[in-house]
């Protein structure tokens, strides 16, 4: 087993296009969301779908790769969970958990497939 104790693997669809920020020191960061889905049958025999949203953060080379991503694209993400605190505009302390991507892989481009049919 991998020695990493903080590893996340997700497959989902991009919910918003990546927002890319370039810093003066040459570093870059991309932030976007992906939705993952799970389906199950409840006690009444009905099919139920749960959707979970994740914030993805990609740095430097991964941020460059993220420039080509768009809403609806199915991707796989390998990374780690990172929680951080910040003070919101109302002065309240907030905690956010993000997935910091170490790898991004495009799996399927449903929007482009529909356009070519």
Secondary structure, DSSP 8 states (H G I E B T S, - for coil): --S-SS-EEEEEEEEEEEEEEE-TTS-EEEEEEEEEEEEEE-TTS-EEEEEEEEEEEEETHHHHHHTT--TT-EEEEEEEEEEEEEE-TTS-EEEEEEEEEEEEEEEE-HHHHHHH-
